[in-house]
């Protein structure tokens, strides 16, 4: 078990591989409880305003049986914070969390009501003189970006920071030339310098798996919007990813020439959702697990793909919403406070065929 505070992102869309039916959970006793130290939490959050990017990569402190293992870094430890006081930092976090919930619920609403991207008003980038353009929408409410990792992109590999997102499938990074790009910490990826970069054709299976795509000169174009105004658009391609010490060829990735959103200086995003284009599916791994340090911590933790199941693991079944492969659901049967079960009808936790609940 990791020595840091571990917690699961259980906003009822917990991501895993598409073939996974269970997730490893820490073994806990239902009769025990932990007292929340509010003062300590506030102190740590205040201390977050003094964090600065540590250019030295930490080595993993945890033993692993995984072939693919990545270091995780909290938002504050990667870039520090621009906030000068505790109140503004807390409000900014609440704003990002709220934006993310709105983005996820909007996508779920479209799936439940069988509304596809093709039914919506056409907002796909247009082409003019071989340049990709996209609607100029403010992306400052983007909710992604609480945890980051370092991944090697291309041949030769160049390490960049990438946002980890369990609520999306498409992997992408900013690419030159840029029609519209946000500021990132490192130089923007130049696909012409990589010998392993290759654009995908319009009839490629990866292109057909996209929710929104177009074809230009027999090349697949992609667009991903996050429901809150943030988006990325460009060429859909395959590239070599270096994950830890392992190299993975032909990973489908968006080469974004037009991108908007508050991604905190990251080069792009790794999708850990349950769809075919998500990183776990492309790694052909049957599971992945992670330990998340506190958002106010400047230490790192890990995300591991295909690691062995601990002997003392507790397994909980995951529910699937087949109308939206990206999201995964953990069945909830009740809620207790201080060891006492609340009187909530079991039907309140049941998921209907659409993936929702009328209660």
C-alpha positions in Angstrom: 0.0 0.0 0.0 1.3 3.5 -0.7 2.3 5.7 2.2 0.5 8.7 0.8 -3.2 9.5 1.0 -4.9 7.3 -1.6 -8.3 7.9 -2.9 -10.4 6.9 -5.9 -12.1 9.3 -8.2 -15.6 7.9 -7.7 -17.8 10.4 -9.4 -19.6 7.4 -11.0 -17.5 7.5 -14.1 -14.4 5.7 -12.7 -12.4 4.6 -15.7 -10.8 1.3 -16.4 -10.1 -1.0 -19.4 -13.1 -1.9 -21.5 -12.8 -5.6 -20.6 -12.4 -5.0 -16.9 -15.3 -6.0 -14.6 -13.7 -5.2 -11.3 -11.4 -2.8 -9.6 -8.9 -3.4 -6.8 -9.8 -1.5 -3.6 -7.9 -1.2 -0.4 -9.2 -3.6 2.2 -11.0 -1.6 4.9 -13.2 -2.5 7.8 -16.8 -1.1 7.7 -16.7 -0.7 11.5 -13.8 1.7 11.5 -13.8 5.4 10.9 -11.2 8.1 10.5 -11.4 11.6 11.9 -10.9 14.4 9.3 -8.2 16.8 10.5 -9.7 20.0 9.0 -6.9 22.2 10.4 -4.2 20.0 8.8 -6.0 20.0 5.5 -6.3 23.8 5.5 -2.6 24.2 6.4 -1.6 21.9 3.5 -3.8 23.8 1.1 -2.3 27.1 2.2 1.2 25.7 1.8 0.3 24.7 -1.8 0.7 28.4 -2.8 4.4 28.1 -2.3 4.9 25.0 -4.5 7.3 25.3 -7.5 8.1 22.9 -10.3 10.7 20.4 -9.3 12.6 19.6 -12.5 14.2 16.5 -10.9 12.0 13.5 -11.6 11.4 11.3 -8.5 11.9 7.6 -8.7 9.0 5.4 -7.8 8.9 4.5 -4.1 6.6 1.6 -4.6 7.4 -2.0 -5.7 5.5 -2.9 -8.9 4.9 -6.0 -11.1 3.6 -3.8 -13.9 5.2 -3.6 -17.4 3.9 0.0 -17.7 4.3 2.3 -14.8 4.1 6.1 -14.7 4.8 8.7 -12.0 1.9 10.9 -11.1 2.3 14.6 -10.0 -0.3 16.8 -8.5 -1.3 20.0 -10.3 0.4 22.2 -7.7 3.7 20.3 -7.8 4.0 20.6 -11.6 3.5 24.3 -12.0 3.0 25.8 -8.6 0.1 28.2 -8.1 -0.7 31.7 -9.2 -2.9 32.2 -6.2 -1.7 34.3 -3.3 -4.1 33.3 -0.7 -6.1 30.3 0.5 -9.5 31.6 -0.5 -8.7 32.2 -4.1 -7.0 28.8 -4.4 -10.0 27.0 -2.9 -12.5 28.9 -5.2 -10.4 28.1 -8.3 -10.5 24.4 -7.4 -14.2 24.5 -6.8 -14.6 26.2 -10.1 -12.6 23.5 -11.9 -14.5 20.7 -10.1 -17.8 22.2 -11.0 -16.8 22.6 -14.7 -15.8 19.0 -14.9 -19.1 17.8 -13.4 -21.0 19.9 -16.0 -18.8 18.5 -18.8 -19.4 14.9 -17.8 -23.1 15.2 -17.2 -23.5 17.0 -20.6 -21.9 14.1 -22.3 -23.9 11.6 -20.4 -27.1 13.5 -21.3 -26.3 13.3 -25.0 -25.7 9.5 -24.8 -28.8 8.8 -22.8 -30.9 10.7 -25.3 -29.2 9.1 -28.3 -27.8 12.5 -29.5 -24.6 12.1 -31.5 -22.1 14.7 -32.5 -23.6 14.5 -36.0 -26.9 15.8 -34.7 -25.4 18.9 -33.2 -24.6 22.1 -34.9 -21.5 21.7 -37.0 -18.5 23.2 -35.2 -15.8 21.1 -36.7 -12.8 23.1 -37.7 -12.7 24.3 -41.3 -9.8 24.2 -43.7 -8.3 27.0 -45.6 -5.0 26.9 -47.4 -4.1 23.7 -45.6 -4.6 25.4 -42.2 -6.9 24.0 -39.5 -9.1 26.5 -37.7 -11.5 26.0 -34.9 -14.2 28.1 -33.2 -12.5 30.5 -30.7 -14.2 29.6 -27.4 -12.8 30.3 -24.0 -11.5 27.2 -22.4 -10.7 28.7 -19.0 -13.3 26.6 -17.3 -11.7 23.3 -18.3 -12.1 20.9 -15.4 -9.3 18.5 -16.4 -5.8 18.8 -15.0 -5.5 17.8 -11.4 -2.8 15.1 -12.0 0.0 14.9 -14.6 2.6 12.4 -15.8 5.7 12.4 -18.0 5.5 10.4 -21.2 8.0 10.1 -24.0 6.5 11.0 -27.4 8.0 10.1 -30.8 11.3 8.7 -32.1 13.6 9.8 -30.7 11.4 10.1 -27.6 10.9 13.5 -26.1 9.4 13.7 -22.6 6.5 16.0 -22.0 3.9 16.5 -19.3 0.5 15.1 -20.0 -2.8 15.5 -18.2 -4.5 12.3 -17.0 -8.2 12.1 -17.6 -10.4 9.1 -16.5 -13.4 10.8 -18.2 -12.2 10.7 -21.8 -10.8 8.3 -24.4 -8.8 10.2 -27.0 -5.1 10.8 -26.4 -3.8 14.0 -27.9 -1.0 16.6 -27.8 -0.4 20.0 -29.3 1.4 19.9 -32.6 3.2 22.4 -34.8 2.2 24.2 -36.9 -0.4 25.8 -34.5 -3.4 27.6 -35.8 -4.4 28.2 -32.2 -2.6 26.8 -29.2 -2.4 27.5 -25.5 0.8 28.1 -23.7 2.6 24.9 -22.6 5.7 24.4 -20.4 7.8 22.7 -23.0 8.3 23.3 -26.8 5.3 22.2 -28.9 5.7 18.8 -30.5 7.0 18.9 -34.1 5.8 15.7 -35.9 8.2 16.1 -38.8 11.1 15.4 -36.3 9.8 12.0 -35.4 10.5 9.0 -37.6 7.6 7.0 -36.1 4.8 9.6 -36.6 2.2 8.6 -39.3 -1.2 10.1 -40.0 -4.2 7.7 -40.3 -6.3 7.3 -43.3 -10.0 8.0 -43.2 -10.9 4.3 -43.4 -8.6 3.3 -40.6 -10.4 1.6 -37.6 -9.1 4.2 -35.2 -10.6 7.0 -37.3 -13.9 5.3 -37.5 -13.9 4.9 -33.7 -13.9 8.7 -33.2 -17.1 10.4 -32.2 -16.3 13.4 -34.4 -14.1 13.2 -37.5 -13.7 14.5 -41.0 -11.5 13.6 -44.0 -9.0 15.9 -45.8 -6.8 14.7 -48.6 -7.4 11.1 -47.4 -6.2 12.0 -43.9 -8.3 11.5 -40.8 -9.1 14.7 -38.9 -10.4 14.6 -35.3 -12.1 16.9 -32.9 -12.7 16.4 -29.2 -14.8 18.9 -27.2 -15.2 18.6 -23.4 -18.7 20.2 -23.0 -17.4 23.3 -21.3 -15.9 25.1 -24.2 -12.5 23.4 -24.3 -11.5 21.5 -27.4 -8.7 20.1 -29.5 -8.7 19.5 -33.3 -6.2 18.3 -35.8 -4.8 15.3 -37.6 -5.4 11.8 -36.1 -2.2 9.7 -36.3 -0.2 6.9 -34.7 3.0 7.5 -32.7 5.4 5.7 -30.4 4.9 6.3 -26.7 7.6 5.6 -24.1 5.9 4.7 -20.8 8.4 4.3 -18.1 11.1 2.1 -19.6 8.8 0.5 -22.2 8.1 1.7 -25.7 4.7 1.2 -27.3 4.4 1.6 -31.1 1.4 2.7 -33.1 -0.6 4.4 -30.3 -3.5 6.4 -31.8 -3.1 10.1 -30.9 -4.5 13.4 -31.9 -2.0 15.8 -33.3 -3.8 19.0 -32.3 -3.2 22.1 -34.4 -6.0 24.0 -32.8 -6.5 23.7 -29.0 -8.2 25.7 -26.3 -8.4 25.0 -22.6 -6.7 25.5 -19.3 -4.3 22.5 -19.3 -1.8 24.1 -16.9 1.1 24.0 -19.3 0.8 20.3 -20.2 1.5 19.2 -23.8 -1.7 17.3 -24.1 -3.9 14.7 -22.5 -3.9 10.9 -21.9 -7.4 9.4 -21.9 -7.9 6.6 -19.4 -11.6 6.0 -20.2 -13.1 2.7 -21.2 -13.4 3.3 -25.0 -11.3 1.6 -27.7 -9.1 4.7 -28.2 -8.2 5.1 -24.5 -4.7 4.3 -23.5 -5.5 1.2 -21.4 -7.2 -0.4 -24.4 -4.3 0.5 -26.7 -1.9 -1.1 -24.3 -4.0 -4.3 -24.3 -3.9 -4.3 -20.5 -6.7 -5.9 -18.5 -6.5 -3.5 -15.6 -4.9 -0.4 -14.2 -4.5 1.1 -10.8 -3.3 4.3 -9.3 -2.6 6.0 -6.0 -3.2 9.7 -5.8 -1.3 11.9 -3.5 -3.1 14.8 -1.8 -3.7 17.7 -4.2 -1.6 19.9 -1.9 1.4 17.5 -1.9 4.6 18.1 -3.9 5.4 14.4 -3.9 4.6 11.9 -6.6 2.7 8.6 -6.8 2.1 6.0 -9.6 -0.3 4.7 -12.1 0.3 1.1 -13.1 -1.1 -0.9 -16.1 -1.5 -4.7 -15.8 0.1 -5.1 -12.4 -0.6 -8.2 -10.3 -3.6 -8.2 -7.9 -2.5 -8.1 -4.3 -3.4 -11.2 -2.2 -5.4 -9.0 0.3 -7.3 -7.1 -2.4 -11.0 -6.5 -2.1 -12.7 -6.6 -5.5 -15.9 -4.6 -6.3 -17.8 -5.2 -9.6 -18.1 -2.4 -12.1 -21.4 -1.6 -13.9 -21.3 -0.7 -17.6 -23.3 1.9 -19.5 -23.2 0.5 -23.1 -24.5 3.8 -24.5 -21.3 5.4 -23.4 -18.2 3.2 -23.2 -16.0 5.9 -21.7 -17.7 6.0 -18.3 -17.8 3.2 -15.7 -20.0 2.9 -12.7 -19.4 1.4 -9.3 -22.5 -0.1 -7.8 -23.6 1.6 -4.6 -25.8 -0.3 -2.1 -25.9 2.1 0.8 -24.3 5.0 2.8 -23.3 4.9 6.4 -22.2 7.8 8.6 -20.2 6.9 11.8 -21.0 3.2 11.3 -24.8 3.9 11.1 -26.6 3.1 7.8 -28.7 5.9 6.5 -32.4 5.0 5.7 -32.1 5.4 1.9 -34.2 3.0 -0.3 -32.0 0.6 -2.3 -33.9 1.7 -5.5 -32.2 5.1 -5.2 -28.9 3.5 -6.1 -30.1 1.4 -9.0 -29.0 2.3 -12.5 -31.6 2.0 -15.3 -31.0 0.9 -18.9 -30.0 4.4 -20.0 -27.3 4.6 -17.4 -29.2 7.1 -15.2 -31.5 7.1 -12.2 -34.9 8.7 -11.9 -34.5 9.2 -8.1 
